[in-house]
Amino acid sequence: MHPASAEPTIGASMARDHAGTTAVITGASSGLGAEFARTLAARGANLVLVARREGRLTALARELETSYGVAADPVALDLARPDAAVELTASIRERGLTVDSLVNNAGFGMHGALAEADAARLDEQVRLNVAAVVSLTRAFLPEMTASGRGILVNLSSVAAFQPVPLMAVYGATKAFVLSFTEAVAFETRTSGLRVTALCPGPTRTEFFRVAGTEHRRRAYETPAQVVATAMRALDARRTPATIVSGRRNRAMAQAARIMPRSIVVPLTGRIMAD
Ligand SMILES: NC(=O)c1ccc[n+]([C@@H]2O[C@H](COP(=O)([O-])OP(=O)(O)OC[C@H]3O[C@@H](n4cnc5c(N)ncnc54)[C@H](OP(=O)(O)O)[C@@H]3O)[C@@H](O)[C@H]2O)c1
């Protein structure tokens, strides 16, 4: 059975101890990233919080330090810039930190026909959703596998399971993340590092405002629900390389994998045009 169709928790689970570890979370100023930051801080992880909006990062860092007694460092950085991963790595080295966990969460989508899309913004989307994920994973993977105590979570999406007309680039970036992460999970399977591609469905964050669309009829999950699903699977005896959050989303992801492309692409196109 493909992991996308599996219940996300496999085997007996016990909350993994993150006390004293260091976790880098990108896109921590909002939505799922902020929720991952709260959850990992509550488990005792020290945090490096990355995004562009420094004020929000600093406020969250101070809140988590006060609530959980962990160290939280805000790093204001545009990860779509080509040299961003090198800058972040250097900044982490300067702080004398070794990374145990990485949540590659920063990302965005754009709704609309490709021919009318802002070309510069499309490039930015590929650099953030794909290139930064590869660069940061590569940069920290040796120390994360050596530690064997942490997690590598790359944010994919249910958009990864089929082409997505009107969000063509977004769907393709998330398919890349899914494929990339499943491969890395296999490569690192004996290290103790838990590696997974997290695939949420529609979730109540700033995502849809940034993308310029609103799913009026969709059933949204909350960031807390998505992150709780992810943490349960990461705590399990065997962590699946793909986690789809929400029963309905799991069923849809599985259906998209089984259905012929000649059916699934027009169907998705009609849903997206709605
Ligand atoms: N919400 C959903 O329905 C949904 C579903 C499936 C997958 N996802 C994925 O989940 C991840 C998190 O999204 P979200 O839903 O939590 O959306 P969100 O609330 O819009 O959060 C996106 C985060 O990414 C950061 N970010 C955006 N551009 C950046 C850049 N150039 N450099 C550094 N950070 C940047 C934002 O911070 P700044 O603006 O401060 O930089 C923000 O913290 C994304 O990868 C998204 O594709 C979301």
The ligand as an SDF file (V2000), in Angstrom:
LIG
                    3D

 48 52  0  0  0  0  0  0  0  0999 V2000
   -2.4360   26.3560    3.5760 N   0  0  0  0  0  0  0  0  0  0  0  0
   -2.6520   25.3360    2.7660 C   0  0  0  0  0  0  0  0  0  0  0  0
   -3.8020   25.0550    2.3710 O   0  0  0  0  0  0  0  0  0  0  0  0
   -1.4910   24.4650    2.3340 C   0  0  0  0  0  0  0  0  0  0  0  0
   -1.7900   23.2110    1.7820 C   0  0  0  0  0  0  0  0  0  0  0  0
   -0.7480   22.3910    1.3710 C   0  0  0  0  0  0  0  0  0  0  0  0
    0.5660   22.7950    1.5250 C   0  0  0  0  0  0  0  0  0  0  0  0
    0.8330   24.0300    2.0660 N   0  0  0  0  0  0  0  0  0  0  0  0
    2.2450   24.4240    2.1880 C   0  0  0  0  0  0  0  0  0  0  0  0
    2.5240   24.7070    3.5350 O   0  0  0  0  0  0  0  0  0  0  0  0
    3.6180   25.6040    3.6180 C   0  0  0  0  0  0  0  0  0  0  0  0
    3.2990   26.7140    4.6060 C   0  0  0  0  0  0  0  0  0  0  0  0
    2.2720   27.5000    4.0990 O   0  0  0  0  0  0  0  0  0  0  0  0
    1.1050   28.1110    4.9920 P   0  0  0  0  0  0  0  0  0  0  0  0
   -0.1510   27.4590    4.5610 O   0  0  0  0  0  0  0  0  0  0  0  0
    1.4650   28.0920    6.4100 O   0  0  0  0  0  0  0  0  0  0  0  0
    1.0710   29.5820    4.3650 O   0  0  0  0  0  0  0  0  0  0  0  0
    1.4270   31.0110    4.9780 P   0  0  0  0  0  0  0  0  0  0  0  0
    0.6060   31.2590    6.1990 O   0  0  0  0  0  0  0  0  0  0  0  0
    1.3040   31.9460    3.8270 O   0  0  0  0  0  0  0  0  0  0  0  0
    2.9460   30.8650    5.4040 O   0  0  0  0  0  0  0  0  0  0  0  0
    4.0000   30.8860    4.4740 C   0  0  0  0  0  0  0  0  0  0  0  0
    5.3020   31.1440    5.2040 C   0  0  0  0  0  0  0  0  0  0  0  0
    6.3650   31.1760    4.2220 O   0  0  0  0  0  0  0  0  0  0  0  0
    7.1430   32.3550    4.4420 C   0  0  0  0  0  0  0  0  0  0  0  0
    7.7270   32.8350    3.1980 N   0  0  0  0  0  0  0  0  0  0  0  0
    7.0920   33.1680    2.0620 C   0  0  0  0  0  0  0  0  0  0  0  0
    7.9650   33.6280    1.1360 N   0  0  0  0  0  0  0  0  0  0  0  0
    9.1940   33.5620    1.7370 C   0  0  0  0  0  0  0  0  0  0  0  0
   10.5050   33.9020    1.3040 C   0  0  0  0  0  0  0  0  0  0  0  0
   10.7450   34.4070    0.0720 N   0  0  0  0  0  0  0  0  0  0  0  0
   11.5470   33.7330    2.1680 N   0  0  0  0  0  0  0  0  0  0  0  0
   11.3220   33.2310    3.4170 C   0  0  0  0  0  0  0  0  0  0  0  0
   10.1080   32.8840    3.8670 N   0  0  0  0  0  0  0  0  0  0  0  0
    9.0480   33.0590    3.0380 C   0  0  0  0  0  0  0  0  0  0  0  0
    6.1450   33.3680    4.9990 C   0  0  0  0  0  0  0  0  0  0  0  0
    6.8230   34.3370    5.7820 O   0  0  0  0  0  0  0  0  0  0  0  0
    7.2010   35.8290    5.3160 P   0  0  0  0  0  0  0  0  0  0  0  0
    6.0710   36.3440    4.4670 O   0  0  0  0  0  0  0  0  0  0  0  0
    7.3550   36.5310    6.6240 O   0  0  0  0  0  0  0  0  0  0  0  0
    8.4950   35.6830    4.5820 O   0  0  0  0  0  0  0  0  0  0  0  0
    5.3050   32.4850    5.9070 C   0  0  0  0  0  0  0  0  0  0  0  0
    5.9380   32.3510    7.1650 O   0  0  0  0  0  0  0  0  0  0  0  0
    3.8960   26.0700    2.1900 C   0  0  0  0  0  0  0  0  0  0  0  0
    5.0070   25.3880    1.6720 O   0  0  0  0  0  0  0  0  0  0  0  0
    2.6300   25.6900    1.4590 C   0  0  0  0  0  0  0  0  0  0  0  0
    2.8670   25.4580    0.0940 O   0  0  0  0  0  0  0  0  0  0  0  0
   -0.1610   24.8620    2.4800 C   0  0  0  0  0  0  0  0  0  0  0  0
  1  2  1  0
  2  3  2  0
  2  4  1  0
  4  5  1  0
  4 48  2  0
  5  6  2  0
  6  7  1  0
  7  8  2  0
  8  9  1  0
  8 48  1  0
  9 10  1  0
  9 46  1  0
 10 11  1  0
 11 12  1  0
 11 44  1  0
 12 13  1  0
 13 14  1  0
 14 15  2  0
 14 16  1  0
 14 17  1  0
 17 18  1  0
 18 19  2  0
 18 20  1  0
 18 21  1  0
 21 22  1  0
 22 23  1  0
 23 24  1  0
 23 42  1  0
 24 25  1  0
 25 26  1  0
 25 36  1  0
 26 27  1  0
 26 35  1  0
 27 28  2  0
 28 29  1  0
 29 30  1  0
 29 35  2  0
 30 31  1  0
 30 32  2  0
 32 33  1  0
 33 34  2  0
 34 35  1  0
 36 37  1  0
 36 42  1  0
 37 38  1  0
 38 39  2  0
 38 40  1  0
 38 41  1  0
 42 43  1  0
 44 45  1  0
 44 46  1  0
 46 47  1  0
M  CHG  2   8   1  16  -1
M  END
$$$$
